[in-house]
Amino acid sequence: MMKRQLTVVAALALMASQTACYTTRIVTARAPEGPSYTDRQWFTVGGLAGLSQPAGQHCQNGLSWAESKLSGTDWLINAGLAVAGGIAGGLACQGDSVQQTSCATVGAWLVPFLLSSRTVEYTCAAGAPAGQPWMPQQQHNMQQPPPPAQPAQPAPAPAAPQSAQ
Protein backbone atom coordinates (compact mmCIF):
# COMPACT_ATOMS: atom_id res chain seq x y z
CA MET A 1 0.00 0.00 0.00
CA MET A 2 2.85 2.40 0.83
CA LYS A 3 4.50 1.71 -2.51
CA ARG A 4 1.28 2.60 -4.36
CA GLN A 5 0.92 5.90 -2.46
CA LEU A 6 4.54 6.77 -3.19
CA THR A 7 3.98 6.05 -6.88
CA VAL A 8 0.93 8.33 -6.97
CA VAL A 9 2.80 11.13 -5.18
CA ALA A 10 5.77 10.78 -7.56
CA ALA A 11 3.48 10.87 -10.62
CA LEU A 12 1.68 13.99 -9.35
CA ALA A 13 4.99 15.69 -8.54
CA LEU A 14 6.28 14.91 -12.04
CA MET A 15 3.13 16.29 -13.66
CA ALA A 16 3.25 19.45 -11.53
CA SER A 17 6.91 20.04 -12.33
CA GLN A 18 6.32 19.82 -16.07
CA THR A 19 3.68 22.56 -16.42
CA ALA A 20 6.22 25.32 -17.11
CA CYS A 21 8.21 23.25 -19.59
CA TYR A 22 5.58 23.41 -22.30
CA THR A 23 5.18 27.17 -22.67
CA THR A 24 5.47 29.22 -25.84
CA ARG A 25 5.39 33.01 -25.52
CA ILE A 26 5.14 35.47 -28.40
CA VAL A 27 5.59 39.18 -27.73
CA THR A 28 5.13 41.91 -30.34
CA ALA A 29 6.23 45.55 -30.22
CA ARG A 30 2.59 46.64 -29.92
CA ALA A 31 1.28 48.10 -26.66
CA PRO A 32 -1.38 46.01 -24.89
CA GLU A 33 -4.92 47.29 -24.63
CA GLY A 34 -7.62 45.92 -22.37
CA PRO A 35 -7.68 42.81 -20.21
CA SER A 36 -5.88 39.53 -20.71
CA TYR A 37 -8.00 36.69 -22.06
CA THR A 38 -7.69 32.96 -21.41
CA ASP A 39 -8.88 30.39 -23.90
CA ARG A 40 -8.63 26.61 -24.17
CA GLN A 41 -7.44 25.27 -27.49
CA TRP A 42 -8.12 21.67 -28.58
CA PHE A 43 -5.75 19.69 -30.81
CA THR A 44 -5.57 16.29 -32.45
CA VAL A 45 -2.83 14.11 -33.98
CA GLY A 46 -0.38 14.88 -31.19
CA GLY A 47 -0.91 18.64 -31.44
CA LEU A 48 -0.34 18.93 -35.19
CA ALA A 49 -3.92 19.76 -36.16
CA GLY A 50 -6.01 22.32 -34.31
CA LEU A 51 -9.69 21.72 -33.61
CA SER A 52 -10.38 25.20 -32.16
CA GLN A 53 -10.45 28.63 -33.76
CA PRO A 54 -7.23 30.63 -33.31
CA ALA A 55 -7.15 32.76 -30.18
CA GLY A 56 -7.62 36.49 -30.44
CA GLN A 57 -9.76 36.69 -33.55
CA HIS A 58 -11.88 39.38 -31.91
CA CYS A 59 -8.85 41.68 -31.53
CA GLN A 60 -9.27 44.36 -34.19
CA ASN A 61 -5.63 45.49 -34.08
CA GLY A 62 -3.97 42.12 -33.62
CA LEU A 63 -2.27 40.75 -30.52
CA SER A 64 0.17 42.44 -28.19
CA TRP A 65 1.33 39.13 -26.72
CA ALA A 66 0.21 35.51 -26.58
CA GLU A 67 1.27 32.57 -24.44
CA SER A 68 0.40 28.94 -25.08
CA LYS A 69 1.04 26.55 -22.23
CA LEU A 70 0.17 23.18 -20.82
CA SER A 71 -1.47 24.22 -17.53
CA GLY A 72 -2.38 22.04 -14.56
CA THR A 73 -5.94 21.83 -15.84
CA ASP A 74 -4.66 20.60 -19.20
CA TRP A 75 -2.62 17.91 -17.41
CA LEU A 76 -5.74 16.77 -15.58
CA ILE A 77 -7.78 16.75 -18.81
CA ASN A 78 -5.11 14.72 -20.60
CA ALA A 79 -4.76 12.34 -17.63
CA GLY A 80 -8.55 11.85 -17.60
CA LEU A 81 -8.50 11.14 -21.33
CA ALA A 82 -5.72 8.59 -20.79
CA VAL A 83 -7.69 6.85 -18.02
CA ALA A 84 -10.85 6.79 -20.15
CA GLY A 85 -8.86 5.43 -23.10
CA GLY A 86 -7.29 2.76 -20.91
CA ILE A 87 -10.67 1.65 -19.60
CA ALA A 88 -12.17 1.60 -23.10
CA GLY A 89 -9.15 -0.29 -24.46
CA GLY A 90 -9.33 -2.87 -21.67
CA LEU A 91 -13.05 -3.43 -22.26
CA ALA A 92 -12.61 -3.68 -26.04
CA CYS A 93 -10.36 -6.75 -25.86
CA GLN A 94 -11.44 -10.20 -24.82
CA GLY A 95 -8.96 -12.74 -23.59
CA ASP A 96 -6.42 -13.19 -20.85
CA SER A 97 -5.15 -10.41 -18.60
CA VAL A 98 -1.99 -9.86 -20.66
CA GLN A 99 -4.02 -9.14 -23.80
CA GLN A 100 -6.40 -6.84 -21.92
CA THR A 101 -3.45 -4.97 -20.39
CA SER A 102 -1.95 -4.46 -23.85
CA CYS A 103 -5.25 -3.13 -25.19
CA ALA A 104 -5.64 -0.85 -22.17
CA THR A 105 -2.13 0.52 -22.71
CA VAL A 106 -2.84 1.27 -26.37
CA GLY A 107 -6.13 2.95 -25.44
CA ALA A 108 -4.45 5.03 -22.73
CA TRP A 109 -1.86 6.23 -25.26
CA LEU A 110 -4.16 6.66 -28.25
CA VAL A 111 -6.96 8.81 -26.79
CA PRO A 112 -4.72 11.69 -25.57
CA PHE A 113 -2.87 11.51 -28.89
CA LEU A 114 -6.14 11.95 -30.77
CA LEU A 115 -7.51 14.69 -28.47
CA SER A 116 -5.59 17.06 -26.19
CA SER A 117 -5.84 20.61 -24.90
CA ARG A 118 -3.65 23.65 -24.20
CA THR A 119 -4.36 26.94 -22.48
CA VAL A 120 -3.78 30.18 -24.41
CA GLU A 121 -3.52 33.57 -22.72
CA TYR A 122 -3.35 36.76 -24.79
CA THR A 123 -3.91 40.51 -24.80
CA CYS A 124 -5.20 42.56 -27.71
CA ALA A 125 -2.97 45.29 -29.12
CA ALA A 126 -3.74 49.00 -28.99
CA GLY A 127 -4.84 50.76 -32.19
CA ALA A 128 -2.34 51.21 -34.98
CA PRO A 129 -0.80 54.66 -35.49
CA ALA A 130 -2.47 56.63 -38.28
CA GLY A 131 -1.62 55.34 -41.72
CA GLN A 132 0.12 52.18 -40.52
CA PRO A 133 -1.33 48.69 -40.68
CA TRP A 134 -1.28 46.61 -37.51
CA MET A 135 0.67 43.88 -39.26
CA PRO A 136 4.35 44.78 -39.77
CA GLN A 137 5.65 44.72 -43.30
CA GLN A 138 7.73 41.68 -44.06
CA GLN A 139 11.39 42.41 -44.41
CA HIS A 140 13.96 40.12 -45.83
CA ASN A 141 17.68 40.25 -46.39
CA MET A 142 17.62 38.87 -49.88
CA GLN A 143 19.32 40.91 -52.58
CA GLN A 144 17.87 41.39 -56.01
CA PRO A 145 19.43 39.02 -58.51
CA PRO A 146 21.89 40.62 -60.93
CA PRO A 147 20.53 41.45 -64.38
CA PRO A 148 21.11 38.75 -66.99
CA ALA A 149 24.39 39.01 -68.85
CA GLN A 150 24.22 40.46 -72.35
CA PRO A 151 24.98 37.92 -75.05
CA ALA A 152 28.52 38.28 -76.33
CA GLN A 153 28.95 39.85 -79.77
CA PRO A 154 30.49 37.43 -82.25
CA ALA A 155 34.09 38.25 -83.11
CA PRO A 156 34.56 39.68 -86.61
CA ALA A 157 35.80 37.20 -89.20
CA PRO A 158 39.51 37.48 -89.94
CA ALA A 159 40.31 39.42 -93.06
CA ALA A 160 41.55 37.45 -96.03
CA PRO A 161 45.28 37.85 -96.59
CA GLN A 162 46.04 40.08 -99.54
CA SER A 163 48.26 38.59 -102.16
CA ALA A 164 51.38 40.42 -103.16
CA GLN A 165 51.47 41.23 -106.87
C-alpha positions as CSV (number, residue, x, y, z in Angstrom):
1,M,0.0,0.0,0.0
2,M,2.8,2.4,0.8
3,K,4.5,1.7,-2.5
4,R,1.3,2.6,-4.4
5,Q,0.9,5.9,-2.5
6,L,4.5,6.8,-3.2
7,T,4.0,6.0,-6.9
8,V,0.9,8.3,-7.0
9,V,2.8,11.1,-5.2
10,A,5.8,10.8,-7.6
11,A,3.5,10.9,-10.6
12,L,1.7,14.0,-9.4
13,A,5.0,15.7,-8.5
14,L,6.3,14.9,-12.0
15,M,3.1,16.3,-13.7
16,A,3.3,19.5,-11.5
17,S,6.9,20.0,-12.3
18,Q,6.3,19.8,-16.1
19,T,3.7,22.6,-16.4
20,A,6.2,25.3,-17.1
21,C,8.2,23.2,-19.6
22,Y,5.6,23.4,-22.3
23,T,5.2,27.2,-22.7
24,T,5.5,29.2,-25.8
25,R,5.4,33.0,-25.5
26,I,5.1,35.5,-28.4
27,V,5.6,39.2,-27.7
28,T,5.1,41.9,-30.3
29,A,6.2,45.5,-30.2
30,R,2.6,46.6,-29.9
31,A,1.3,48.1,-26.7
32,P,-1.4,46.0,-24.9
33,E,-4.9,47.3,-24.6
34,G,-7.6,45.9,-22.4
35,P,-7.7,42.8,-20.2
36,S,-5.9,39.5,-20.7
37,Y,-8.0,36.7,-22.1
38,T,-7.7,33.0,-21.4
39,D,-8.9,30.4,-23.9
40,R,-8.6,26.6,-24.2
41,Q,-7.4,25.3,-27.5
42,W,-8.1,21.7,-28.6
43,F,-5.8,19.7,-30.8
44,T,-5.6,16.3,-32.4
45,V,-2.8,14.1,-34.0
46,G,-0.4,14.9,-31.2
47,G,-0.9,18.6,-31.4
48,L,-0.3,18.9,-35.2
49,A,-3.9,19.8,-36.2
50,G,-6.0,22.3,-34.3
51,L,-9.7,21.7,-33.6
52,S,-10.4,25.2,-32.2
53,Q,-10.5,28.6,-33.8
54,P,-7.2,30.6,-33.3
55,A,-7.2,32.8,-30.2
56,G,-7.6,36.5,-30.4
57,Q,-9.8,36.7,-33.6
58,H,-11.9,39.4,-31.9
59,C,-8.8,41.7,-31.5
60,Q,-9.3,44.4,-34.2
61,N,-5.6,45.5,-34.1
62,G,-4.0,42.1,-33.6
63,L,-2.3,40.8,-30.5
64,S,0.2,42.4,-28.2
65,W,1.3,39.1,-26.7
66,A,0.2,35.5,-26.6
67,E,1.3,32.6,-24.4
68,S,0.4,28.9,-25.1
69,K,1.0,26.5,-22.2
70,L,0.2,23.2,-20.8
71,S,-1.5,24.2,-17.5
72,G,-2.4,22.0,-14.6
73,T,-5.9,21.8,-15.8
74,D,-4.7,20.6,-19.2
75,W,-2.6,17.9,-17.4
76,L,-5.7,16.8,-15.6
77,I,-7.8,16.8,-18.8
78,N,-5.1,14.7,-20.6
79,A,-4.8,12.3,-17.6
80,G,-8.6,11.8,-17.6
81,L,-8.5,11.1,-21.3
82,A,-5.7,8.6,-20.8
83,V,-7.7,6.9,-18.0
84,A,-10.9,6.8,-20.1
85,G,-8.9,5.4,-23.1
86,G,-7.3,2.8,-20.9
87,I,-10.7,1.6,-19.6
88,A,-12.2,1.6,-23.1
89,G,-9.1,-0.3,-24.5
90,G,-9.3,-2.9,-21.7
91,L,-13.1,-3.4,-22.3
92,A,-12.6,-3.7,-26.0
93,C,-10.4,-6.7,-25.9
94,Q,-11.4,-10.2,-24.8
95,G,-9.0,-12.7,-23.6
96,D,-6.4,-13.2,-20.8
97,S,-5.1,-10.4,-18.6
98,V,-2.0,-9.9,-20.7
99,Q,-4.0,-9.1,-23.8
100,Q,-6.4,-6.8,-21.9
101,T,-3.5,-5.0,-20.4
102,S,-2.0,-4.5,-23.8
103,C,-5.2,-3.1,-25.2
104,A,-5.6,-0.8,-22.2
105,T,-2.1,0.5,-22.7
106,V,-2.8,1.3,-26.4
107,G,-6.1,2.9,-25.4
108,A,-4.5,5.0,-22.7
109,W,-1.9,6.2,-25.3
110,L,-4.2,6.7,-28.3
111,V,-7.0,8.8,-26.8
112,P,-4.7,11.7,-25.6
113,F,-2.9,11.5,-28.9
114,L,-6.1,12.0,-30.8
115,L,-7.5,14.7,-28.5
116,S,-5.6,17.1,-26.2
117,S,-5.8,20.6,-24.9
118,R,-3.6,23.6,-24.2
119,T,-4.4,26.9,-22.5
120,V,-3.8,30.2,-24.4
121,E,-3.5,33.6,-22.7
122,Y,-3.3,36.8,-24.8
123,T,-3.9,40.5,-24.8
124,C,-5.2,42.6,-27.7
125,A,-3.0,45.3,-29.1
126,A,-3.7,49.0,-29.0
127,G,-4.8,50.8,-32.2
128,A,-2.3,51.2,-35.0
129,P,-0.8,54.7,-35.5
130,A,-2.5,56.6,-38.3
131,G,-1.6,55.3,-41.7
132,Q,0.1,52.2,-40.5
133,P,-1.3,48.7,-40.7
134,W,-1.3,46.6,-37.5
135,M,0.7,43.9,-39.3
136,P,4.4,44.8,-39.8
137,Q,5.6,44.7,-43.3
138,Q,7.7,41.7,-44.1
139,Q,11.4,42.4,-44.4
140,H,14.0,40.1,-45.8
141,N,17.7,40.3,-46.4
142,M,17.6,38.9,-49.9
143,Q,19.3,40.9,-52.6
144,Q,17.9,41.4,-56.0
145,P,19.4,39.0,-58.5
146,P,21.9,40.6,-60.9
147,P,20.5,41.5,-64.4
148,P,21.1,38.8,-67.0
149,A,24.4,39.0,-68.8
150,Q,24.2,40.5,-72.3
151,P,25.0,37.9,-75.0
152,A,28.5,38.3,-76.3
153,Q,28.9,39.9,-79.8
154,P,30.5,37.4,-82.3
155,A,34.1,38.2,-83.1
156,P,34.6,39.7,-86.6
157,A,35.8,37.2,-89.2
158,P,39.5,37.5,-89.9
159,A,40.3,39.4,-93.1
160,A,41.5,37.5,-96.0
161,P,45.3,37.8,-96.6
162,Q,46.0,40.1,-99.5
163,S,48.3,38.6,-102.2
164,A,51.4,40.4,-103.2
165,Q,51.5,41.2,-106.9
